[in-house]
Amino acid sequence: RPISLFAFGLVAVTTVGVAVVSHAVVPGLSWATAFTLGAIVSPTDALAATEVANRLNLPRRVVSILEGESLINDGMALVLYKTAVAAAVAGTFSLWDASWRLVVNVIGGVLVGLAVAYVVRQVRKRVDDAPTEVALALLSGYLAYLPASVIGVSGVLAAVTIGVYMGWYTPELTTVQTRLSGNSFWEILVFLVNALLFALIGLQLHSIASRISITPALIGEAAAITAAVVVLRFLFVPVFTYVPRLLFRSVRERDPYPPWQGPVVISWAGVRGAVSLAAALALPANFPQRDVIVFITFVVILASLLGPILTLPALVGVIGIEDDGGAEREDAKARIKAAEAAMARIEEIASEGWAYDDSLERARGQYRFRTNRFRARYDGVDEDGAEER
């Protein structure tokens, strides 16, 4: 629920809010162009969010929401971006037509992504070769994007959908060797793509600076839009966090009100990055006020990167938010399952009658100890029976 509300609701609110502010402060900016800028700066960046979260001892739920939101909101933002760019280039806009196309794009993209994901999953079940599986993982996004684009729905959402789907099923499809190879490959690829995007924006800014005058007025306009991005997030993260619980008793009972520190951290950690860069650079060369939009996007990204990265550790210390031990509990649960599987296998060996009784008993004792140890850790109690602090 929170990831969906942030990925769809917060993106829509940010797009509209930034469009209103940019239309008001940037001279000559049409509504369609303003909505394009709003869609460009509305999604958060997955890599930046993960890097920020990993540096701090944040509760697991906060980290999951930040990462989940940034992985999914790209699709919603780029669907809005596509609609706004088409309206700006065509010079006409129909609310009914845009709304209908938005719904078809979203639903169609998700359905295509699910269909292709199912096929890719069946193929990967039958493949047992690390390089081949990594290559299939790399190509999966394209395999979903291309058919979705051909039939006229959102290829981006199709790619996001297959990514989420395959991410869910990957543990049952891959071996340890494949996961190690894949992790190394993706880490290098993501680094290179992000480095390339920032290099391209640097090259673009040099030519943009020669075509437009970077005056104090333009810097002020960029600062106003950056402030709008920050303020809108601070206003609506608490709204999407607490209002559903206020309105629906079932939500309250299933998921009680979180402490206020969580929404504060999520609000401040809304880092913009590669997706906004790519969207700004993808604007057609003849797009109205393209240079101004690219410059403002760069300012928003720079401010959002420097702000959280430099100040979030201090903010976490001031408000007193701490790690809730979620990662340790998951690790303990996994080790309990592994020990129980080992115990079951020991009993299978015992029933076959070929192993020595003292060896079996020694193995049982070892895994009983491991099970009790990690069950105590999972329950928050140490081996001496004292509650962990």
C-alpha positions as CSV (number, residue, x, y, z in Angstrom):
1,R,0.0,0.0,0.0
2,P,2.6,2.7,0.9
3,I,4.8,1.9,-2.0
4,S,1.8,2.1,-4.4
5,L,0.6,5.3,-2.9
6,F,4.0,6.9,-3.2
7,A,4.8,5.4,-6.6
8,F,1.6,6.5,-8.2
9,G,-0.1,9.1,-6.0
10,L,3.0,11.1,-5.0
11,V,4.3,11.1,-8.6
12,A,0.9,12.5,-9.8
13,V,0.9,15.1,-7.1
14,T,4.5,16.2,-7.7
15,T,3.9,16.4,-11.5
16,V,0.8,18.6,-11.0
17,G,2.4,20.7,-8.3
18,V,5.6,21.3,-10.2
19,A,3.7,22.1,-13.3
20,V,1.7,24.8,-11.5
21,V,4.8,26.3,-9.9
22,S,6.9,26.2,-13.1
23,H,4.1,27.7,-15.2
24,A,3.9,30.5,-12.7
25,V,7.6,31.3,-12.3
26,V,9.1,30.5,-15.8
27,P,8.2,33.1,-18.4
28,G,6.5,31.7,-21.5
29,L,6.3,28.1,-20.2
30,S,3.1,26.5,-21.6
31,W,1.0,24.1,-19.5
32,A,2.0,21.1,-21.6
33,T,5.7,22.0,-21.2
34,A,5.2,22.6,-17.5
35,F,3.6,19.2,-17.0
36,T,6.6,17.7,-18.9
37,L,9.0,19.3,-16.5
38,G,6.8,18.0,-13.6
39,A,6.9,14.5,-14.9
40,I,10.7,14.6,-15.4
41,V,11.5,15.6,-11.8
42,S,8.7,13.5,-10.1
43,P,10.4,10.1,-9.8
44,T,13.0,9.3,-7.2
45,D,16.2,7.4,-8.1
46,A,16.5,3.7,-7.1
47,L,20.3,3.6,-6.9
48,A,20.6,6.9,-5.0
49,A,17.9,5.8,-2.5
50,T,19.7,2.5,-1.9
51,E,23.1,4.1,-1.5
52,V,21.6,6.6,1.0
53,A,19.7,4.0,3.0
54,N,22.7,1.6,3.1
55,R,24.9,4.2,4.8
56,L,22.5,4.5,7.8
57,N,21.0,2.1,10.3
58,L,17.4,2.8,9.3
59,P,14.4,0.5,10.0
60,R,13.9,-2.2,7.4
61,R,10.4,-1.0,6.6
62,V,11.7,2.6,5.8
63,V,14.4,1.1,3.5
64,S,12.0,-1.2,1.8
65,I,9.5,1.7,1.1
66,L,12.3,4.0,-0.3
67,E,13.6,1.2,-2.6
68,G,10.2,0.0,-3.6
69,E,8.9,3.4,-4.4
70,S,12.0,4.3,-6.5
71,L,11.8,1.1,-8.5
72,I,8.1,1.5,-9.4
73,N,7.5,5.2,-9.7
74,D,9.7,5.4,-12.9
75,G,6.9,3.8,-14.8
76,M,4.1,6.2,-13.7
77,A,6.4,9.2,-14.2
78,L,7.4,8.2,-17.7
79,V,3.8,7.5,-18.8
80,L,2.9,11.0,-17.7
81,Y,6.0,12.3,-19.4
82,K,5.1,10.6,-22.7
83,T,1.6,12.1,-22.5
84,A,2.9,15.6,-21.7
85,V,5.5,15.6,-24.4
86,A,2.9,14.5,-27.0
87,A,0.7,17.4,-26.0
88,A,3.5,19.9,-26.1
89,V,4.7,18.8,-29.5
90,A,1.2,18.6,-31.0
91,G,0.1,21.9,-29.4
92,T,-3.3,20.5,-28.4
93,F,-4.5,18.7,-25.3
94,S,-7.7,16.8,-24.5
95,L,-8.2,15.8,-20.8
96,W,-10.5,12.9,-21.8
97,D,-8.2,11.6,-24.4
98,A,-5.1,11.9,-22.2
99,S,-6.9,10.2,-19.2
100,W,-8.0,7.3,-21.4
101,R,-4.6,6.9,-22.9
102,L,-3.0,7.0,-19.5
103,V,-5.3,4.2,-18.2
104,V,-4.7,2.1,-21.3
105,N,-0.9,2.7,-21.1
106,V,-0.7,1.7,-17.5
107,I,-3.0,-1.4,-17.7
108,G,-1.6,-2.6,-21.0
109,G,2.0,-2.1,-20.0
110,V,1.5,-4.2,-16.8
111,L,-0.4,-7.0,-18.7
112,V,2.3,-7.2,-21.4
113,G,5.0,-7.2,-18.7
114,L,3.3,-10.1,-16.8
115,A,2.8,-12.1,-20.0
116,V,6.4,-11.8,-21.1
117,A,7.6,-12.4,-17.5
118,Y,5.8,-15.7,-17.3
119,V,7.4,-16.9,-20.6
120,V,10.8,-15.8,-19.4
121,R,10.4,-17.5,-16.1
122,Q,9.5,-20.8,-17.8
123,V,12.6,-20.5,-20.0
124,R,14.9,-19.7,-17.1
125,K,13.5,-22.7,-15.2
126,R,15.1,-24.9,-17.9
127,V,18.4,-23.1,-18.1
128,D,21.3,-24.0,-15.9
129,D,24.2,-21.9,-17.1
130,A,25.2,-18.7,-15.3
131,P,26.3,-16.5,-18.3
132,T,23.1,-17.5,-20.2
133,E,20.9,-16.7,-17.2
134,V,22.6,-13.3,-16.7
135,A,22.1,-12.5,-20.4
136,L,18.4,-13.4,-20.1
137,A,18.1,-11.2,-17.1
138,L,19.7,-8.3,-19.0
139,L,17.4,-8.9,-22.1
140,S,14.2,-9.4,-20.1
141,G,13.5,-5.6,-19.9
142,Y,13.8,-5.3,-23.7
143,L,11.7,-8.5,-24.3
144,A,8.9,-6.8,-22.4
145,Y,9.5,-3.2,-23.7
146,L,9.5,-3.9,-27.4
147,P,6.1,-5.7,-27.8
148,A,4.5,-3.2,-25.5
149,S,5.8,-0.3,-27.6
150,V,4.6,-2.1,-30.8
151,I,1.0,-2.3,-29.6
152,G,1.0,1.2,-28.2
153,V,1.1,0.8,-24.4
154,S,3.8,1.7,-21.9
155,G,7.0,-0.1,-22.6
156,V,8.5,1.3,-19.5
157,L,5.8,-0.1,-17.2
158,A,6.1,-3.5,-19.0
159,A,9.9,-3.4,-18.3
160,V,9.3,-2.4,-14.6
161,T,6.7,-5.2,-14.3
162,I,8.9,-7.9,-15.6
163,G,11.7,-6.7,-13.3
164,V,9.5,-6.9,-10.2
165,Y,8.0,-10.3,-11.3
166,M,11.4,-11.8,-12.0
167,G,12.9,-10.3,-8.9
168,W,10.2,-12.1,-6.9
169,Y,10.9,-15.5,-8.5
170,T,14.6,-15.3,-9.1
171,P,15.6,-17.1,-5.8
172,E,13.9,-20.2,-7.0
173,L,15.3,-20.0,-10.5
174,T,19.0,-19.3,-9.9
175,T,22.0,-21.0,-8.3
176,V,24.5,-19.4,-6.0
177,Q,27.0,-19.1,-8.9
178,T,24.4,-17.3,-11.0
179,R,23.5,-14.9,-8.3
180,L,27.1,-14.0,-7.6
181,S,27.9,-13.5,-11.3
182,G,24.6,-11.5,-11.8
183,N,25.3,-9.2,-8.8
184,S,28.8,-8.4,-10.0
185,F,27.5,-7.8,-13.5
186,W,24.6,-5.5,-12.5
187,E,26.8,-3.5,-10.1
188,I,29.2,-2.6,-12.8
189,L,26.5,-2.0,-15.4
190,V,24.5,0.3,-13.2
191,F,27.6,2.2,-12.3
192,L,28.6,2.7,-16.0
193,V,25.1,3.7,-17.0
194,N,24.8,6.3,-14.2
195,A,28.3,7.6,-15.0
196,L,27.4,7.9,-18.7
197,L,24.2,9.8,-17.9
198,F,26.0,12.3,-15.7
199,A,28.8,12.7,-18.3
200,L,26.1,13.4,-21.0
201,I,24.4,16.0,-18.9
202,G,27.8,17.7,-18.3
203,L,28.4,17.8,-22.1
204,Q,24.9,19.1,-22.6
205,L,25.2,21.8,-20.0
206,H,28.3,23.2,-21.8
207,S,26.4,23.7,-25.0
208,I,23.2,24.9,-23.2
209,A,25.3,27.6,-21.4
210,S,26.3,28.9,-24.8
211,R,22.7,29.1,-26.0
212,I,20.9,30.5,-22.9
213,S,21.8,33.1,-20.4
214,I,22.2,31.6,-16.9
215,T,21.0,34.7,-15.1
216,P,20.1,35.1,-11.4
217,A,16.5,35.1,-12.6
218,L,16.9,31.6,-14.2
219,I,18.7,30.3,-11.1
220,G,15.9,31.7,-8.9
221,E,13.3,29.9,-11.1
222,A,15.2,26.6,-10.7
223,A,15.5,27.2,-7.0
224,A,11.7,27.7,-6.7
225,I,11.0,24.5,-8.6
226,T,13.5,22.6,-6.5
227,A,11.7,24.0,-3.3
228,A,8.4,22.9,-4.8
229,V,9.7,19.3,-5.3
230,V,10.9,19.2,-1.6
231,V,7.9,20.8,-0.1
232,L,5.4,18.7,-2.0
233,R,7.1,15.5,-0.8
234,F,7.1,16.7,2.8
235,L,3.4,17.6,2.6
236,F,2.1,14.5,0.9
237,V,4.3,11.7,2.4
238,P,2.5,12.1,5.8
239,V,-0.9,12.4,3.9
240,F,-0.4,9.1,2.1
241,T,1.0,7.5,5.3
242,Y,-1.6,8.5,7.9
243,V,-4.9,9.2,6.0
244,P,-5.5,5.6,4.8
245,R,-5.2,4.5,8.4
246,L,-7.5,7.3,9.6
247,L,-10.2,6.4,7.0
248,F,-10.1,2.6,7.2
249,R,-10.3,0.7,10.4
250,S,-9.1,-2.5,8.7
251,V,-5.9,-0.7,7.6
252,R,-5.3,0.6,11.1
253,E,-5.7,-2.8,12.7
254,R,-3.5,-4.6,10.2
255,D,-0.9,-1.9,10.0
256,P,-0.9,0.5,13.0
257,Y,0.3,4.1,12.8
258,P,4.1,4.3,12.3
259,P,6.2,6.7,14.4
260,W,6.5,10.2,12.9
261,Q,10.3,9.7,12.3
262,G,9.7,7.3,9.4
263,P,7.7,9.7,7.2
264,V,10.3,12.4,7.9
265,V,13.2,10.3,6.7
266,I,11.2,9.1,3.7
267,S,10.3,12.7,2.8
268,W,13.9,14.0,3.0
269,A,15.4,11.0,1.2
270,G,13.5,11.6,-2.0
271,V,16.7,11.8,-4.2
272,R,16.3,12.4,-8.0
273,G,18.8,11.0,-10.4
274,A,19.3,8.9,-13.5
275,V,15.6,8.6,-14.6
276,S,15.1,12.4,-14.5
277,L,18.4,12.8,-16.4
278,A,17.5,10.4,-19.1
279,A,14.0,11.9,-19.5
280,A,15.4,15.4,-19.8
281,L,18.0,14.3,-22.3
282,A,15.4,12.4,-24.3
283,L,13.4,15.5,-25.1
284,P,13.3,16.2,-28.9
285,A,15.7,18.9,-30.1
286,N,12.8,21.1,-31.2
287,F,10.9,20.8,-27.9
288,P,9.8,24.2,-26.5
289,Q,12.3,25.6,-24.0
290,R,14.3,22.3,-24.0
291,D,17.5,24.0,-22.7
292,V,15.7,25.6,-19.8
293,I,14.1,22.3,-18.8
294,V,17.4,20.4,-18.9
295,F,19.1,23.1,-16.8
296,I,16.3,23.1,-14.2
297,T,16.4,19.3,-14.1
298,F,20.1,19.4,-13.4
299,V,19.6,21.9,-10.6
300,V,16.9,19.8,-9.0
301,I,19.0,16.6,-9.2
302,L,22.1,18.4,-7.8
303,A,20.1,19.8,-4.9
304,S,18.3,16.6,-4.1
305,L,21.6,14.6,-4.2
306,L,23.6,17.0,-2.1
307,G,20.8,17.7,0.4
308,P,20.0,14.2,1.7
309,I,23.5,12.8,1.2
310,L,25.1,15.5,3.3
311,T,22.4,16.1,5.9
312,L,20.4,12.8,6.3
313,P,22.9,11.2,8.8
314,A,22.6,14.3,11.0
315,L,18.8,14.3,10.6
316,V,18.6,10.6,11.6
317,G,20.7,11.3,14.7
318,V,18.5,14.3,15.7
319,I,15.1,12.7,15.4
320,G,16.4,9.4,17.0
321,I,15.3,6.9,14.4
322,E,17.0,3.5,14.8
323,D,17.3,0.2,13.0
324,D,14.4,-2.1,14.1
325,G,16.4,-5.3,13.6
326,G,14.4,-6.4,10.6
327,A,17.4,-7.6,8.6
328,E,18.8,-9.6,11.5
329,R,15.4,-11.2,12.1
330,E,15.2,-12.2,8.5
331,D,18.7,-13.6,8.6
332,A,17.8,-15.6,11.7
333,K,14.6,-16.9,10.1
334,A,16.6,-18.1,7.1
335,R,19.1,-19.9,9.2
336,I,16.3,-21.6,11.2
337,K,14.8,-22.9,8.0
338,A,18.2,-24.1,6.8
339,A,18.8,-25.9,10.2
340,E,15.3,-27.5,10.0
341,A,16.0,-28.7,6.5
342,A,19.3,-30.2,7.7
343,M,17.5,-32.0,10.6
344,A,14.9,-33.4,8.1
345,R,17.8,-34.7,5.9
346,I,19.5,-36.3,8.9
347,E,16.3,-38.2,9.7
348,E,16.1,-39.4,6.1
349,I,19.7,-40.7,6.4
350,A,18.8,-42.4,9.7
351,S,15.9,-44.2,8.1
352,E,18.2,-45.6,5.4
353,G,20.2,-47.4,8.0
354,W,23.7,-47.0,6.7
355,A,25.0,-44.2,9.0
356,Y,26.5,-44.7,12.5
357,D,24.1,-43.8,15.4
358,D,26.7,-41.7,17.2
359,S,27.4,-39.7,14.1
360,L,23.7,-39.1,13.6
361,E,23.2,-38.0,17.2
362,R,26.2,-35.7,17.0
363,A,24.7,-34.1,13.9
364,R,21.3,-33.8,15.5
365,G,22.8,-32.1,18.5
366,Q,24.7,-29.6,16.4
367,Y,21.6,-28.6,14.4
368,R,19.3,-28.5,17.5
369,F,21.8,-26.0,19.0
370,R,21.8,-23.9,15.8
371,T,18.0,-24.0,15.7
372,N,17.6,-22.9,19.3
373,R,20.3,-20.2,19.0
374,F,18.7,-18.5,15.9
375,R,15.2,-19.0,17.2
376,A,16.2,-17.1,20.4
377,R,17.7,-14.4,18.2
378,Y,14.5,-14.2,16.1
379,D,12.3,-13.9,19.2
380,G,14.6,-11.2,20.6
381,V,15.9,-13.3,23.4
382,D,19.6,-14.3,23.9
383,E,20.9,-17.7,24.7
384,D,20.8,-17.0,28.5
385,G,17.1,-16.1,28.3
386,A,17.6,-12.4,28.7
387,E,15.7,-10.1,26.4
388,E,18.0,-8.4,23.9
389,R,18.2,-4.6,24.0
